[in-house]
Amino acid sequence: MITGKREGHVPLARYMGVQQMPAEVLRWRGGPGSGKTTQLIGYLADELERGIRFEGIHVMTFSRSQAADLRERIGSILPDLTPADIKNQVRTIDSSAFRACRLSNLIGPGPQHIMTPGSSRWDIEYEKFMVENNIPYDAQTWQTDQDDEGNLRELQIGNQLLILSGHLSSTMKSVNDWMEIAHRIGLKIDIRFFDVPGILAKWSTFKREREYYEHPDYVRLALDERVPPPGEILFIDEFQDVSPLQNALIRHWIDHSDTERVYLAGDEDQSIYAFRGCDPRLFLDIPAKDLGSTGDGDRPVSYRCPQKIMVAAERILAKPSNASPAPTRDGGVSHAVSHSADDLVSLIETGASVATKNGYPHLFILSRFRYNANVISKTLSKLGIPCSGIKEGRVRFWTDVSIFNPSSKKQKKKTRISVNLFTLKRAIQKYLSPSDTRIPIDEAETLVICLTEVKGGSHDQAISDLRARSRSTGFVRHRDEEGMVLADDLHVLTGGRRDDILSRLSISAWQQEQIRLCLVREGKRGFEIPPELIRIDTIHAGKGLEAEIVILHSGYLKSRLEGLSSPVQLAEERRVYFVGATRASHHLVFLEYGKTPAFPHIRGAWSA
């Protein structure tokens, strides 16, 4: 049974009859928030209604997160299928290539063949090669979530060489083109000390002799061995993000005699991975019947971006986008210049107030480069504004911190334990409140663990007593609130001393000051800002997401301004900032802050 087809979906039958050889190719173009994925799923439902078996359909996309989203959405309209059934047919492009190689007996069973950067199993192999060739390498800084070429030159030479190898493979470039690629993606490799072509050749031999494969390797294997397509009906979402190598494999599958129909969805204006070799022309050059935004004035509606936001975004792009504005609201666009850290904090607190009053779950602060995102997150955290990143682990100022486990202080070998800094902040806030203030047991335990000493000397005993108070009817002051203790219970453990509580915590001085300033600011503004409300990251990290309020940092890098003289590079940067602006669904704020220059072509986008 198929359920949940979106209203406004255009049935497949309307477009039948445009025959390519050998497969029919339909390309759906749509701008931000226009429902590209929804349209693809609608066409998938059409195919099933026409009698195509789900096993004969294969859906692909660029990233694992996008694949997971597709599986969930397809599962909602096909409730009779198991998650395993859906996972087999909905994969990333790389995963589809790998499975095709497996089914063609080109790669043996088991996970032992696939090199995964960042895993302890493969770090040993990477390091073995680097040691054998006397190349500096740091497994701890290997970037598995690379979305910003701005800081690659800071990596060790071995890490840069591995990135270079992957880019050469993904772009189908020769080893002789390494200097061009290295310059394009911002690597810094001194040819006086390293024979780059020789090292890259040795790396290929190292993998081949052991039958190891990195992701581009098995995509290339599938292409070279001309493996058959994974289904008769193919769907590829976010096509604008594919690499030249992935594009070549998909083109092979389109031309294969087993393929009946192919559906592509994407938006050339959101192609922002040039440093990975992506090019919007790869999406546009495939012979296909254009649907959605057809280029003749017919554009799908963006269900995200209202009029004012879309106008500002199109000024950055310097051309009309592939979506018309949401008709139900105007939206708001403004410009803010923060001359100081205090100005920045004031702006963010205002935005957080609007978000809190309206029930918005997130406020995004997006920057072109991670350097500027780091400066903003560090500044806000230092002044007591909790924040987090979009990608996990990017912003750690208000997440888990490592302290010595007080339970091990009498042992020969002390151990460490992680505590959440924001949970600790909440515990201290309640601790400093009246004695009858109720404190959740997890917050109370966090405070006790972080105390340098407690009354009676034993942290374990203190926590045990608190747990007993939260469970036992003899100690619980409010029977309907099991799992709570009173602030008075903690006051007893600290000898009634409250004024110096921060200085008695086993966290760093700057973390103590960060919590103190957070409490002061909370007291003045009258509401709490949880870290997950303010999310700071790069524009690339925010791609595919949206927030009601987006603060788009206009900062650029001085070292890259000269590159904007290239029409290709300028077009790419316009697309990046366009993507940043179109994450906003209600309010878009252009922010000037910091010492880096602004992207020149963003100026005036906020004008009425």
Sequence and secondary structure as in RCSB ss.txt:
>XXXX:A:sequence
MITGKREGHVPLARYMGVQQMPAEVLRWRGGPGSGKTTQLIGYLADELERGIRFEGIHVMTFSRSQAADLRERIG
SILPDLTPADIKNQVRTIDSSAFRACRLSNLIGPGPQHIMTPGSSRWDIEYEKFMVENNIPYDAQTWQTDQDDEG
NLRELQIGNQLLILSGHLSSTMKSVNDWMEIAHRIGLKIDIRFFDVPGILAKWSTFKREREYYEHPDYVRLALDE
RVPPPGEILFIDEFQDVSPLQNALIRHWIDHSDTERVYLAGDEDQSIYAFRGCDPRLFLDIPAKDLGSTGDGDRP
VSYRCPQKIMVAAERILAKPSNASPAPTRDGGVSHAVSHSADDLVSLIETGASVATKNGYPHLFILSRFRYNANV
ISKTLSKLGIPCSGIKEGRVRFWTDVSIFNPSSKKQKKKTRISVNLFTLKRAIQKYLSPSDTRIPIDEAETLVIC
LTEVKGGSHDQAISDLRARSRSTGFVRHRDEEGMVLADDLHVLTGGRRDDILSRLSISAWQQEQIRLCLVREGKR
GFEIPPELIRIDTIHAGKGLEAEIVILHSGYLKSRLEGLSSPVQLAEERRVYFVGATRASHHLVFLEYGKTPAFP
HIRGAWSA
>XXXX:A:secstr
      TT   GGGGTT   SSSEEEEEE  TTS HHHHHHHHHHHHHHTT  GGGEEEEESSHHHHHHHHHHHH
HH TTS HHHHHHHEEEHHHHHHHHHHHTTSS SSGGGB  TT HHHHHHHHHHHHHTT    GGG  TT   GG
GGGGS HHHHHHHHHHHHHHTT  GGGHHHHHHHHT    TTT  HHHHHHHHHHHHHHHT B HHHHHHHHHHT
T   S SEEEE SGGG  HHHHHHHHHHHHSTT  EEEEEE GGG   GGGT  HHHHHSS  EEEES SSS   
EEEEEEHHHHHHHHHHHTS  SSEEETT   EEEEEEE SHHHHHHHHHHHHHHHHHHT S EEEEESSHHHHHH
HHHHHHHTT   B SSTTS  TTSEEEEE GGGTTSSS  EEEEEHHHHHHHHHHHTS TT EEEHHHHHHHHHH
BS  TTS HHHHHHHHHHHHH TTT S TT TTEEEHHHHHHHTTT  TTTGGGBSS HHHHHHHHHHHHHHHHH
SS   TTTEEEEEHHHHTT  EEEEEEE B  GGGGGGGGSHHHHHHHHHHHHHHHTTEEEEEEEEEESSS B G
GGTTTT  
